[in-house]
Amino acid sequence: MSRAEAIVERLHALHPKLIDLSLGRMHRALAALGHPERRMPPVVHVAGTNGKGSTCAFLRAITEAAGMRAHVFTSPHLVHFHERVRLAGTLVSDADLTAALEEAEHANAGEPITVFEITTAAALLLFSRVPADVMVLEVGLGGRLDATNVVDRPVATAITSLSMDHMDFLGDTLGAIAGEKAGIIKHGVPCATGLHAPEARDVIERIAHDNAAPLLMRGRDWRCDIVQGGLLFADARGSIDLPPPGLPGPHQAENAGIAIAALRAWNPAWLTDTAIARGIAAAQWPARLQRLQGALAALLPPGFDLWLDGGHNAGAGVALAAHLDTWRDRPLHLVVGMKKGKASAEFLRPLIPYATTLTAVAEPGQHLAMSVEDIVDASGGVARPGPTVAEALTRIARDGRPGRVLICGSLYLAGEVLKAEGLVAA
């Protein structure tokens, strides 16, 4: 455990709840730190249920392709806590993150605060002190009351795909969830968003209207279509021919388009079509249809491909299924592990028709892992017990014809898989 991770463990004692959506504690902590949120580079704030991390990856890649420096704040981490904070293109060092956490802890003076809130405060402190050209800020949970929603004047906001998730915090309808996500919209600040069900779209449109915020919607104000050779982005300013995205899957066309639309709405001087094209091709993000070739992949004989995806809710299941439809040429073996409380049946339903085999797993170190038995039940008895990834892969290698294996269902499972592969975020 790093020093920063040890501090995070200690900070859990400051609040009885892991999640407690409110901005009061953040405002108090930031005031004690001298308001670092007011001294940051231009911020692009990203909310949504699925696709936030990928959209942030595209934003960062485009910025860096233009020769600019990007701060990035994302969550959760997969292997090491410092993956959450990228300073001007480089992952924060353990020493710098430790110092910022200690400074934030001291300024907080023992007052109640959640771990995510004090981590966000420490990250904002770092971002305020290191020069950069852009800050890409990903919402942790929801938006309206999320700890990141303390930036009064971002240059753009973005809302990615919405799905039924975290209903105990955000509401049990898509409209209610959309209202929480759209809480990041600020007065007069453009917001880029994708396609949504009418129930969600109407809420986003109303909140944008109430804030006089230009709303750039896919299909109305911009499009990003999959074409032969890559993507075609088009908006009122014109069209851009793009190479295939660095992140695979048809759903990435929308995430790439949201990133482009947000940046073009802001329109910094450095944003060129060339930078956009290079960034879209260069984008990388762990555990988003990531090809694995390490220790776990070595358990499979020649002729097998091993892939990893952190999708874990109904919307992610639909997006993954669209990609699996392009994999019909070979047998597909799904290895699924999920977090307790997730709608596992809804996630699995669109995937099962594509699976030659389905195996349920729960890794020993996996945070709040759903039991193998519950995943089997959610699959309608289709899944067989692993019970671990390694055991599942060994059985697939022994019993199955060469094909593809996709490990999915949880970002926490993805973290354990990356540890076993000997990989960390780049």
Secondary structure, DSSP 8 states (H G I E B T S, - for coil): --HHHHHHHHHGGG-S-S----SHHHHHHHHHTT-GGGS-S-EEEEE-SBSHHHHHHHHHHHHHHTT--EEEE----SS-GGGGEEETTEE--HHHHHHHHHHHHHHHTT----HHHHHHHHHHHHHHHS--SEEEEE-SSSSTTSTTTT-S--SEEEE-B--S--HHHH-SSHHHHHHHHGGG--TT--EEE----HHHHHHHHHHHHHTT--EEEBTTTEEEEEETTEEEEEETTEEEEE---SS-STTHHHHHHHHHHHHHHH--TT--HHHHHHHHHH---TTSSEEE-STTGGGS-TT-EEEE----SHHHHHHHHHHHGGGTTS-EEEEE--BTTS-HHHHHTTTGGG-SEEEE---TT-TTB--HHHHHHHTTT--EE--SHHHHHHHHHHHS-S-EEEEES-HHHHHHHHHHHT----
